[in-house]
Amino acid sequence: MAKHDRTVNVGPYEAGDSRAAVCPHCEILVDSTFVSQEDGLLVAVCDVCGQLVGIASQSQPLELRIEFYEGGHGAIPDESALMCVVEGYCFPYGRPLFELFEEAVRVLDLCRDKYAAPNMVGTFLTVRISRKWRETVNTLLARLDVRIANGMAEARIFGATLPQYETNRSLVVDEDHNVVTIVADILRSLP
C-alpha cells in the first residue's frame, strides 16, 4: 500500500485523486482512485481489486422522480392529471450501479411498502421517470404509456437514450393494484 500524506481532502474530488478507503471486497484499508463513470458519478475504486469503495461527496446519486398521470398524455402530460409523485434512489454500495429500470423498481417497491398510492381511474396512465438535479430541474430519462383493459396491462416505453420498447406480453392487473404496483410490475417484467 502506498504511503499517504497527512493532509485530508474532504472534497470536492476530481478524477485521478486518491484516498484511503476500506474495500468491502478486500476487507482491508486500501488505496483508491476516483474515476468518472458514464452516468456522471465520480466514484472511488479500489486500486487492488477494482471494486467500488465510495462516491465523491459532490457526486451523490441523483434522486429518481417518477410521476404518474391519469390518461394517455404522451410526451407532455397535463399537470392537472398528476396522480402522485415518487422520489428516491437506491445505491448498490460495493456493486455496479443499477440500470435505470432496476433502480426504478426498487424505489417503487420501497414506496409501495410504506405509503398508499392511488388506484387506476381510467384506461390509460402516463409515467415519466426523470432524475432530479439541483431541486428544480428534472432530466427526463423515460416515459411509459400504459394501457389497462380487461384486467390486463400493456406498456410502450420511450426514452432519450433508449429505443422505443413495447412490452411483448400483457400483465394481469388485480383491481386492488395501485398505480405504483402496476408500473413496478411492468418494469420488473422487462428483459
Short mmCIF file of the C-alpha atoms (twelve columns), coordinates in Angstrom:
data_MODEL
# 
_entry.id   MODEL 
# 
loop_
_atom_site.group_PDB 
_atom_site.id 
_atom_site.type_symbol 
_atom_site.label_atom_id 
_atom_site.label_alt_id 
_atom_site.label_comp_id 
_atom_site.label_asym_id 
_atom_site.label_seq_id 
_atom_site.Cartn_x 
_atom_site.Cartn_y 
_atom_site.Cartn_z 
_atom_site.pdbx_PDB_model_num 
ATOM 1   C CA . MET A 1   0.000   0.000  0.000   1 
ATOM 2   C CA . ALA A 2   1.305   3.464  -0.858  1 
ATOM 3   C CA . LYS A 3   2.268   5.939  1.810   1 
ATOM 4   C CA . HIS A 4   -0.362  8.663  2.354   1 
ATOM 5   C CA . ASP A 5   0.472   12.242 3.203   1 
ATOM 6   C CA . ARG A 6   -1.213  13.620 6.313   1 
ATOM 7   C CA . THR A 7   -3.402  16.209 4.575   1 
ATOM 8   C CA . VAL A 8   -7.068  15.329 4.407   1 
ATOM 9   C CA . ASN A 9   -9.024  16.146 1.289   1 
ATOM 10  C CA . VAL A 10  -12.756 16.197 2.022   1 
ATOM 11  C CA . GLY A 11  -13.644 17.219 -1.483  1 
ATOM 12  C CA . PRO A 12  -14.528 18.223 -3.950  1 
ATOM 13  C CA . TYR A 13  -12.618 15.408 -5.582  1 
ATOM 14  C CA . GLU A 14  -11.580 15.128 -9.212  1 
ATOM 15  C CA . ALA A 15  -10.950 12.131 -11.446 1 
ATOM 16  C CA . GLY A 16  -7.488  10.758 -10.653 1 
ATOM 17  C CA . ASP A 17  -7.474  11.893 -6.994  1 
ATOM 18  C CA . SER A 18  -6.529  9.189  -4.471  1 
ATOM 19  C CA . ARG A 19  -7.626  8.433  -0.936  1 
ATOM 20  C CA . ALA A 20  -7.559  5.583  1.560   1 
ATOM 21  C CA . ALA A 21  -10.755 3.582  1.957   1 
ATOM 22  C CA . VAL A 22  -11.940 0.284  3.361   1 
ATOM 23  C CA . CYS A 23  -12.748 -2.034 0.477   1 
ATOM 24  C CA . PRO A 24  -15.803 -4.254 1.107   1 
ATOM 25  C CA . HIS A 25  -14.305 -6.914 -1.179  1 
ATOM 26  C CA . CYS A 26  -10.690 -6.915 0.096   1 
ATOM 27  C CA . GLU A 27  -11.875 -6.222 3.676   1 
ATOM 28  C CA . ILE A 28  -8.829  -4.031 4.401   1 
ATOM 29  C CA . LEU A 29  -7.767  -0.395 4.161   1 
ATOM 30  C CA . VAL A 30  -6.630  0.185  0.565   1 
ATOM 31  C CA . ASP A 31  -5.655  2.997  -1.759  1 
ATOM 32  C CA . SER A 32  -8.456  4.040  -4.071  1 
ATOM 33  C CA . THR A 33  -8.639  6.304  -7.104  1 
ATOM 34  C CA . PHE A 34  -11.559 8.470  -8.204  1 
ATOM 35  C CA . VAL A 35  -12.863 7.752  -11.704 1 
ATOM 36  C CA . SER A 36  -15.705 9.339  -13.646 1 
ATOM 37  C CA . GLN A 37  -18.393 6.920  -14.795 1 
ATOM 38  C CA . GLU A 38  -20.579 7.188  -17.910 1 
ATOM 39  C CA . ASP A 39  -23.561 8.263  -15.792 1 
ATOM 40  C CA . GLY A 40  -21.593 11.260 -14.472 1 
ATOM 41  C CA . LEU A 41  -20.936 9.913  -10.996 1 
ATOM 42  C CA . LEU A 42  -17.418 10.348 -9.642  1 
ATOM 43  C CA . VAL A 43  -16.628 7.173  -7.702  1 
ATOM 44  C CA . ALA A 44  -13.664 5.818  -5.757  1 
ATOM 45  C CA . VAL A 45  -12.431 2.431  -6.962  1 
ATOM 46  C CA . CYS A 46  -10.149 0.070  -5.013  1 
ATOM 47  C CA . ASP A 47  -6.644  0.069  -6.508  1 
ATOM 48  C CA . VAL A 48  -6.252  -3.629 -5.560  1 
ATOM 49  C CA . CYS A 49  -9.433  -5.291 -6.867  1 
ATOM 50  C CA . GLY A 50  -11.273 -2.560 -8.833  1 
ATOM 51  C CA . GLN A 51  -14.444 -2.674 -6.703  1 
ATOM 52  C CA . LEU A 52  -16.422 0.475  -5.863  1 
ATOM 53  C CA . VAL A 53  -15.465 1.791  -2.420  1 
ATOM 54  C CA . GLY A 54  -17.151 5.205  -2.336  1 
ATOM 55  C CA . ILE A 55  -18.716 8.160  -4.082  1 
ATOM 56  C CA . ALA A 56  -17.365 11.701 -4.162  1 
ATOM 57  C CA . SER A 57  -19.439 13.941 -1.892  1 
ATOM 58  C CA . GLN A 58  -20.254 16.282 -4.766  1 
ATOM 59  C CA . SER A 59  -21.393 13.338 -6.860  1 
ATOM 60  C CA . GLN A 60  -24.018 11.680 -4.678  1 
ATOM 61  C CA . PRO A 61  -26.633 9.808  -6.717  1 
ATOM 62  C CA . LEU A 62  -29.403 11.990 -8.028  1 
ATOM 63  C CA . GLU A 63  -32.908 11.073 -6.976  1 
ATOM 64  C CA . LEU A 64  -35.283 9.482  -9.398  1 
ATOM 65  C CA . ARG A 65  -38.563 11.327 -9.813  1 
ATOM 66  C CA . ILE A 66  -41.390 9.109  -11.024 1 
ATOM 67  C CA . GLU A 67  -44.577 10.983 -11.929 1 
ATOM 68  C CA . PHE A 68  -47.920 9.252  -12.537 1 
ATOM 69  C CA . TYR A 69  -50.515 10.973 -14.726 1 
ATOM 70  C CA . GLU A 70  -54.074 9.836  -15.313 1 
ATOM 71  C CA . GLY A 71  -54.790 9.379  -19.022 1 
ATOM 72  C CA . GLY A 72  -52.700 8.904  -22.144 1 
ATOM 73  C CA . HIS A 73  -50.971 12.253 -22.480 1 
ATOM 74  C CA . GLY A 74  -47.905 11.296 -24.466 1 
ATOM 75  C CA . ALA A 75  -44.821 13.471 -24.303 1 
ATOM 76  C CA . ILE A 76  -46.222 16.462 -22.396 1 
ATOM 77  C CA . PRO A 77  -48.795 15.479 -19.777 1 
ATOM 78  C CA . ASP A 78  -51.363 17.870 -18.373 1 
ATOM 79  C CA . GLU A 79  -50.298 18.891 -14.847 1 
ATOM 80  C CA . SER A 80  -53.929 18.744 -13.689 1 
ATOM 81  C CA . ALA A 81  -53.870 14.975 -14.352 1 
ATOM 82  C CA . LEU A 82  -50.989 14.363 -11.923 1 
ATOM 83  C CA . MET A 83  -51.967 11.486 -9.610  1 
ATOM 84  C CA . CYS A 84  -48.828 11.110 -7.490  1 
ATOM 85  C CA . VAL A 85  -45.037 11.509 -7.452  1 
ATOM 86  C CA . VAL A 86  -42.452 9.110  -6.035  1 
ATOM 87  C CA . GLU A 87  -38.918 10.360 -5.374  1 
ATOM 88  C CA . GLY A 88  -35.880 8.478  -4.138  1 
ATOM 89  C CA . TYR A 89  -32.830 6.482  -5.135  1 
ATOM 90  C CA . CYS A 90  -31.240 3.133  -4.396  1 
ATOM 91  C CA . PHE A 91  -27.497 2.827  -4.443  1 
ATOM 92  C CA . PRO A 92  -25.790 -0.592 -4.531  1 
ATOM 93  C CA . TYR A 93  -22.764 0.025  -2.336  1 
ATOM 94  C CA . GLY A 94  -19.924 -2.283 -3.289  1 
ATOM 95  C CA . ARG A 95  -21.588 -3.419 -6.528  1 
ATOM 96  C CA . PRO A 96  -22.121 -1.997 -10.023 1 
ATOM 97  C CA . LEU A 97  -24.765 0.709  -10.318 1 
ATOM 98  C CA . PHE A 98  -28.339 -0.354 -11.014 1 
ATOM 99  C CA . GLU A 99  -29.728 0.078  -14.505 1 
ATOM 100 C CA . LEU A 100 -32.452 2.756  -14.713 1 
ATOM 101 C CA . PHE A 101 -35.466 0.440  -14.617 1 
ATOM 102 C CA . GLU A 102 -33.939 -1.798 -11.929 1 
ATOM 103 C CA . GLU A 103 -33.434 1.253  -9.715  1 
ATOM 104 C CA . ALA A 104 -36.959 2.490  -10.505 1 
ATOM 105 C CA . VAL A 105 -38.441 -0.874 -9.449  1 
ATOM 106 C CA . ARG A 106 -36.508 -0.761 -6.173  1 
ATOM 107 C CA . VAL A 107 -37.649 2.802  -5.446  1 
ATOM 108 C CA . LEU A 108 -41.260 1.918  -6.286  1 
ATOM 109 C CA . ASP A 109 -41.118 -1.219 -4.108  1 
ATOM 110 C CA . LEU A 110 -39.843 0.855  -1.164  1 
ATOM 111 C CA . CYS A 111 -42.651 3.356  -1.723  1 
ATOM 112 C CA . ARG A 112 -45.302 0.647  -2.086  1 
ATOM 113 C CA . ASP A 113 -44.295 -0.868 1.247   1 
ATOM 114 C CA . LYS A 114 -44.515 2.454  3.119   1 
ATOM 115 C CA . TYR A 115 -47.151 4.635  1.500   1 
ATOM 116 C CA . ALA A 116 -50.589 4.442  -0.084  1 
ATOM 117 C CA . ALA A 117 -50.874 5.247  -3.778  1 
ATOM 118 C CA . PRO A 118 -53.939 5.909  -5.933  1 
ATOM 119 C CA . ASN A 119 -55.647 3.184  -7.928  1 
ATOM 120 C CA . MET A 120 -56.192 3.394  -11.677 1 
ATOM 121 C CA . VAL A 121 -59.177 5.531  -12.614 1 
ATOM 122 C CA . GLY A 122 -59.362 5.105  -16.372 1 
ATOM 123 C CA . THR A 123 -57.777 3.019  -19.090 1 
ATOM 124 C CA . PHE A 124 -54.573 4.995  -19.665 1 
ATOM 125 C CA . LEU A 125 -51.670 6.048  -17.461 1 
ATOM 126 C CA . THR A 126 -48.629 8.140  -18.416 1 
ATOM 127 C CA . VAL A 127 -45.499 7.719  -16.286 1 
ATOM 128 C CA . ARG A 128 -42.439 9.960  -16.515 1 
ATOM 129 C CA . ILE A 129 -39.113 8.863  -14.998 1 
ATOM 130 C CA . SER A 130 -36.527 11.602 -14.543 1 
ATOM 131 C CA . ARG A 131 -33.524 12.483 -12.386 1 
ATOM 132 C CA . LYS A 132 -33.765 15.426 -10.025 1 
ATOM 133 C CA . TRP A 133 -30.935 17.887 -10.402 1 
ATOM 134 C CA . ARG A 134 -30.497 20.924 -8.158  1 
ATOM 135 C CA . GLU A 135 -34.007 20.646 -6.717  1 
ATOM 136 C CA . THR A 136 -35.741 22.343 -9.645  1 
ATOM 137 C CA . VAL A 137 -34.527 20.745 -12.864 1 
ATOM 138 C CA . ASN A 138 -35.633 17.254 -13.848 1 
ATOM 139 C CA . THR A 139 -33.931 15.415 -16.695 1 
ATOM 140 C CA . LEU A 140 -36.443 13.132 -18.403 1 
ATOM 141 C CA . LEU A 141 -34.996 9.638  -18.890 1 
ATOM 142 C CA . ALA A 142 -38.028 7.566  -19.892 1 
ATOM 143 C CA . ARG A 143 -41.779 7.713  -20.439 1 
ATOM 144 C CA . LEU A 144 -44.212 4.838  -20.138 1 
ATOM 145 C CA . ASP A 145 -47.606 4.913  -21.825 1 
ATOM 146 C CA . VAL A 146 -49.660 2.276  -20.029 1 
ATOM 147 C CA . ARG A 147 -52.991 0.889  -21.210 1 
ATOM 148 C CA . ILE A 148 -55.119 -1.219 -18.906 1 
ATOM 149 C CA . ALA A 149 -58.170 -3.053 -20.204 1 
ATOM 150 C CA . ASN A 150 -59.991 -6.206 -19.136 1 
ATOM 151 C CA . GLY A 151 -57.627 -6.787 -16.222 1 
ATOM 152 C CA . MET A 152 -54.505 -6.685 -18.429 1 
ATOM 153 C CA . ALA A 153 -51.762 -4.025 -18.615 1 
ATOM 154 C CA . GLU A 154 -49.589 -3.228 -21.648 1 
ATOM 155 C CA . ALA A 155 -46.958 -0.503 -21.967 1 
ATOM 156 C CA . ARG A 156 -44.963 1.376  -24.561 1 
ATOM 157 C CA . ILE A 157 -41.688 2.744  -23.276 1 
ATOM 158 C CA . PHE A 158 -39.828 5.718  -24.719 1 
ATOM 159 C CA . GLY A 159 -36.523 7.232  -23.635 1 
ATOM 160 C CA . ALA A 160 -33.945 9.775  -24.665 1 
ATOM 161 C CA . THR A 161 -31.212 7.137  -24.744 1 
ATOM 162 C CA . LEU A 162 -33.480 4.098  -25.098 1 
ATOM 163 C CA . PRO A 163 -35.027 2.674  -28.242 1 
ATOM 164 C CA . GLN A 164 -38.823 2.662  -28.272 1 
ATOM 165 C CA . TYR A 165 -39.836 -0.504 -26.476 1 
ATOM 166 C CA . GLU A 166 -43.192 -2.205 -26.372 1 
ATOM 167 C CA . THR A 167 -43.839 -4.847 -23.741 1 
ATOM 168 C CA . ASN A 168 -44.279 -8.121 -25.568 1 
ATOM 169 C CA . ARG A 169 -46.821 -9.529 -23.180 1 
ATOM 170 C CA . SER A 170 -49.742 -8.322 -21.145 1 
ATOM 171 C CA . LEU A 171 -49.618 -8.442 -17.377 1 
ATOM 172 C CA . VAL A 172 -52.544 -9.413 -15.204 1 
ATOM 173 C CA . VAL A 173 -53.682 -6.484 -13.081 1 
ATOM 174 C CA . ASP A 174 -55.787 -7.031 -9.974  1 
ATOM 175 C CA . GLU A 175 -58.450 -4.462 -9.131  1 
ATOM 176 C CA . ASP A 176 -56.685 -3.697 -5.853  1 
ATOM 177 C CA . HIS A 177 -53.346 -2.878 -7.553  1 
ATOM 178 C CA . ASN A 178 -52.452 0.789  -7.327  1 
ATOM 179 C CA . VAL A 179 -50.500 2.706  -9.975  1 
ATOM 180 C CA . VAL A 180 -47.159 2.196  -8.187  1 
ATOM 181 C CA . THR A 181 -47.654 -1.589 -8.070  1 
ATOM 182 C CA . ILE A 182 -48.751 -1.745 -11.720 1 
ATOM 183 C CA . VAL A 183 -45.732 0.208  -13.012 1 
ATOM 184 C CA . ALA A 184 -43.282 -1.704 -10.782 1 
ATOM 185 C CA . ASP A 185 -44.688 -4.989 -12.150 1 
ATOM 186 C CA . ILE A 186 -44.384 -3.750 -15.757 1 
ATOM 187 C CA . LEU A 187 -40.759 -2.668 -15.268 1 
ATOM 188 C CA . ARG A 188 -39.945 -5.887 -13.418 1 
ATOM 189 C CA . SER A 189 -41.234 -7.925 -16.396 1 
ATOM 190 C CA . LEU A 190 -38.823 -6.291 -18.868 1 
ATOM 191 C CA . PRO A 191 -35.999 -8.483 -20.152 1 
# 
